[in-house]
Amino acid sequence: MRMRRKKHLEERLCACEDIIISMYGEDKNFITGVEKKEYIDLEKLFGNNNPLYLEIGCGKGKFAAELARKNPDKNILAVEKESNVIVCAAELAQEQNLKNLKFLLGPAELLPKFLKNDSVDRIYLNFSCPFPKKRYASHRLTHQSFLNIYKGIMKQGAEIHQKTDNPRFFEFSIEQLSQSGFALKNVTFDLYSTDFEDNIPTEYEERFISQGLNIYRLEAYLNTEE
C-alpha cells in the first residue's frame, strides 16, 4: 500500500535541504543517467576526510542516526528513494544535531553518478525489500547488478553488512555475493542467539523481534585472493 503523502512535505524537505542531496534529475534512465557525473565533494559536505559509511534504504533513519551517534569519527551517508520517508530521517538527524549524517534522495542505481570509485568504507543493507517473486529478482539490492555498483564505489577492504528477516532472500544474497567475488564472514541465521554486541536495531527489526522472527545477518568483503 502506497504511503500517504505527508503534510507540508515540500516545506519540510526545504528545511532539510542542507543535509539532503537529491539524485533525481531529468534523465530517468538509470543507464544513461549515470553517464554524466555529478560527484559529491565529500570533504566539503562533511568538513573532513573521515571514513564513509553508506546505508542504502535508510527508512525513517533510526539506524543511521544511532550509527552516526556511536561513530562520530565516521561520515554516514544514508540513501532513501522516497521523499516521504527520507524527510523523517533528516528531521531526526537535525533534532539530534548529528553533523556526520547526510542523506541522498534517490535509487541505488544512481550512486555511481554521485560517488567516486573507491570512496566507501562500508555499506549497510538493512531489511531491504526481498521482492519475493522471481521475476522481480533484479530489483533486490543484493542482485549481481547492484553488487557490481557497490564494487565500483567500495574501497579496498570495504565491507557490506546485511540484515534481513527473510530466509529466502538471505540465501539469495549469499549466492549472489559468492558468485560476484565476495567472501563472507560472521554469517548467522539467528542474530539474537549470538553474542554480537554492536548491533543497532532498525524500526523493522524491533517489530520482527517482537513477532518472534529470526534475524539473518552477514558481512561480505571482496575476496582478493582469487
PyMOL commands that set and color helices and strands:
alter all, ss='L'
color gray80, all
select helices_A, chain A and resi 9-15+30-33+42-46+62-70+83-95+108-114+134-139+144-153+167-179+191-193+203-210
alter helices_A, ss='H'
color red, helices_A
select strands_A, chain A and resi 20-22+52-56+75-80+101-105+120-126+154-164+182-188+216-222
alter strands_A, ss='S'
color yellow, strands_A
deselect
rebuild
show_as cartoon
